[in-house]
């Protein structure tokens, strides 16, 4: 027959284009993935054995002087170079020769068989991928995506402030307060000190701490105290207001139930998140949304521009095909190669129920 014959590479390109179309609902099902895409924070074609970046973890100092003093020029080391390895998620499916023969009366039978398999695979991939953004890539065999929980573990509740003491390691750097150096006077985050002291430390608010001042040390009794504390100190420490609070459904429901008859959440009418099809509520100017996969007893305050999803491929999810002659089957592989980048854990806030306090404090040197 005249015309260009589609070789294996061309067929793979066709399948990749098709899978990109079929995987599109993944952006609507995941709040994090949808916002990263809409803000251009998903980047492609990354290479190397790992991925790194250069966050600025401290500011250059200013010096007071009289007008006759010469300026001193120094090479200021204000950056760190965190590094993460890549993560792969994959899924495989076989299409037997028999399946293709059964449908051979249709000239496009092969692609119809593929279409059914890929639709089913895309549906499963879409469902399973979104919750990975909350995973702890340091846990277990350390093969999962370096999701939000990869920088949010705690050693204990603080005795002086309603926070958990971070003790994770993220991208090779210590997340503990003072782990990168610096000092603090007072009980962090109150007091003052060097920005290095908390440059790689997330703010983890312990919503069951009696130090929040609620009528009882429970989420239902003092969630407003916890949110106020979280938003206030993220603003003070990092000069940011969270773009969103991702809240576990049970916590969100308890917060709604606890409101008095003359109080209610404000329903968000028009925002980036609502345009993606998610219903959100508004509290003190911060959108609150829940979705499947958020861990129990947890909430996450995020600043979108401090996140990036890097893909090693030219699209988020790629596919490959091969023919196995021994079993007369076509094999279809669907995969993601990439990593989630948190520019600094200091831009992540968490609401958590942290274990009873110890004698450890956050008083700096």
N, C-alpha and C positions, 0 to 999 in steps of 0.2 A: 504494500500500500504506500502511496506517495505521502510525503510529509516527514516531519522530524520525529524520530523515535524517542520517547521519554526513557532515559536511562535511570539507573538507581538513584543518582544524585538529584535528577529532576523530580523523581517521585518523592524523595525525601523533602525537597523544597515545597512541593505541593502539600504534603502532609503537615509540614511545619506551618504553612499558611493556614491550613484548615484547623490545626490544633490551637493556633492563636485566636481564631474566631470562637472555637468551642470553649476555650478556657476563659473567655472574656467575663463571664459572670463572677469569677473569682474576685474581681475588683469591687463588685457591688456587695458581695457577701462578707468581706472583711473590711472593717472600718479602717484599720491601719493600712492595709494594702491599697484601698481605694484612695485614701488621702495622699499616700506617697506617690501614687500614679498621677493624681490630679495636680500635684505640686511639682512634678518633674523630678522627684526624688528616687526614682528607680532608674539606675544606669546600667548600661550593657557593655558586652565585649571586654570585660576585665580579664587580665591574665596574671601570671605569676603563681608561685607556690603558696602564697598567702596574700592577704590584702592589708594595707596599712594606711594611716592618715596622720596628719600633723595638727592636733588640737592645740590651741593656745591656752595653757593652763595657768599662766600668771601674767600680770601686766607689767610693763616697764615703769620704774619709779620716776618721780619728778624730784628735783633737788632745789631747795631754796638757797639763794646766794645773793651777794651784792653785785652791782653792775660791773665791777672790775674783775670778777672771777671768770676764768675761761671755762667753757663747757668741756666736760670730760666725755670722750667717745669710747664706748665699750661695746663688745659683742655680747648682746644679752641673749641668754638661752631661755626663751619663754615657752618653748614647745616640748612636748613629749612625742614619741613615735610608737603608739600602740599597734599591735599586729594580731590579726586573727587568721586562722586557717579557713578553708572553704568547706561548705556543707553541700552534700548531695542528697536529694530525695529522688527516688525513682520508682517506677511501676512498670511491670511487664505484662504483655498479653500475647497469646498465640492465636493465629487464625489457620485452621487446618485446610488442607487441600480439599477435603470432603466438603467443608462449608462453602468453598468457592465453586465446586462442581455442582452442588445442589442449586445454586443460583445462576448457573451459567447461561440460562436462556436470556438473561439481560446482559447486553454488551458492556454495561458498567458494573457488572456483578462484583468484581474484585473490590472496587471502591465502595460499593454499598456494604459489603461485609466489613471493610475497614471502617466505614462511617459508623456502623453500629458499635464496633469495639471501641473506637476513639471517643464516641459520645459517652459511653459508659465509663471509660477511663477518666475523661475530663471531668465528669460529674464527681467521681470519687476524689480526684486530685484537688478539685476546688473545695470540697468539703473538709478535707484533711489538712490542707496547707495553712489556712488562716490561723487556726489555734497555735501553730508553731511559733508565731510571733511572741507568745507568752512563755516559751520553753526556756529551760536552763541548760545551755550548751555545755556547762561545766559538769553536769550531773551524769551519772551512769558511765556509759562508754564514750561520752563526750562527742557524739556524732550529730546531735541535733543542732538546729539553727541556734546561734547565739542570740536568743530572744531576750525579752525584758528581764526575766528572772536570772539571767546570767550575771547580773551585777547587783542583785538585791538581797542576798542572804544577810542575816544578822547573827551576832553572837549572843545578844541579850537585849532586854529593855534597859534604857538608861534610868538611873535613879533620880536625876535632876531635871530632866526634860522629857516630854511625852514623845520620845523617838526610840527607834531601834538602832543599835550600834552596827553599822555596816561592817562586814568582814570578808567580802568577796574579793576575787581577783578577776579583773576584766581586761582582756587583750594584753595580758602580761603585766598589768599595773595594779598596785594595791589600792583597794577601795576603802580601806579603813581611814578614819579621821586622822590626819597627820601622816598617812602612809607615804605621801610623796614629799614630806617635809613641812616646814612652817610651824607656827605656834599659835595658841589661842588663849585669851584671858577671859575667864567667865565660863559659863556652861553653854556650850554650843547647842543651838545656833544663836542664843543670846550672847552678849559680850562682843568682843572684837579680836581680830587677829589677822594673820596672813591668809590671802586667798589660796595659797598652796595647801593650807591645812585641810581644806574641803574640796580641792579642785577635781578630785576623782571619786567623790563620795556622794551617793544618792541621799536624798532626804526621805527617810522612812518614818512616817508618823504612826505612832502606836495608838490606835483609836480606843483601846481598852485601858489606857493609862489614866489613873485618877488625877494626874497632874493637869489634865485638860479642863477640869473643873465642872464636869457635867453632874447631873443629879445622881447618876450611877455610872460605873466604869464599864459601860456597854456601848456597842455601836448605836443602838436605837436611841440611847439617852444623850449621846454626845457626838453624833456624826457631824453636826454643824460646827462644833468646836474643832473637830479634827480637820474638816475642809478649810475652815478659816485659818488654822495654824499652817496647814500645808501651803495654801495659796500665798499667805503673808510671807513666809520664810523663803519660798522659792523666789518671790519677788525681791526680798532683801538680799539673799545670798547670790542670786544669779541675774538679777535685774530682768526677769522674765515673768510673764503671766502664762500659765499653761493654756494650750489651745483646746485641750479636751481632757476630761476625766473618764477613763474607761472603767466601769464599775461592775463588779459581779452582780448578777441579777438578784440574788437573795439580799444583798446589801442595799441595792437600789429599792427593792420592794419594801424593806424594813424602814428605809428613810422616808418613803412616801407615806407609809402607814403611821409613822410617828408624828407627822405634821398635825397641828391643831386644825380645827374646822375652818378657821379664817386664814390659814396658811396654805400655800401650794407652790409647786415648782412652776416656773414660767416655761411654757412650751416654745421651743425654738421654731421660728417660722421660716427663716430662709438663711441657710448657711452652706458651706462647702459640704458638710456631712449630710445634711438633709437632702441636698441635691443628688447625693448618691443613693438615696432611698432609705436612710436610717432615721428613725425618730429620735430626737434628742430633747433633753430638758436643760434649762439654764439656771445656774446658781452662781451668784456674784460675778456674772459675766463670763463664766466658764461653762462650756457645753458638757453635759453628762450623758453618756450613752452606754448601753450594755449590749453584749453580743455573745454568741456561743464561744466557749473556749476560755473565757476569763476565769482564772483559778478561784476557788472558793475563798471567801473572807479577804478578798483583795480588790484594790483599786489602783489605777495607774494614771498619773498626771504627766502628760507628754507635751513637748514643744516640737511640732512637726519638722521644722527646719534643722533640728539637731539629729535627725534620723536619715538614713540612706539605705536602700536595698540595692546591693550590687549583684548583677548577674554576669556569669562568665560567657553566656551565650548572647546571641543577637536578639533574643526574646526571653520572656520570663520562663516559659516551659517549652522545651524542645522535644523532638521525637526522632527516632532512628528506626529503620526497618532492616530485616535480614531474612534470608531463606535458609532453613535448616533441612538439608536434603534427607537426612536419616529418618526424620519423622514427617517429612513433606508438609512442613508448617512454615507460615510466615510469622516472624516474631516482630512485635511492635514494642518499643521502649519509649516511655515518656519520662522526662527528667528535669530537675532543677539543679543547677550548679550556681552557688552564690553565697552571700552572707549579708546579714543585717548589721549595719554599722550604727552604733550609738556614739555620737561625736564625743560626749563625755557623760558618764553616769550622773554627774552633778546636775544635769538638766532633766533627770527623771525623778519624779516623786512617787512614793507609794504609800497607800493606806494599808495597814496590816495589823493583825492581832499578834503582838510579840510577847514571848514568854516572860514570866515574872522577873522583876528587876534584880540585878546583882549589885555588888558594891562598886562596880566599874562606873566611872563618870566620864563626861566629855569635857571636863575642865582642861584647858590647854596648859602648856608650860608657861 
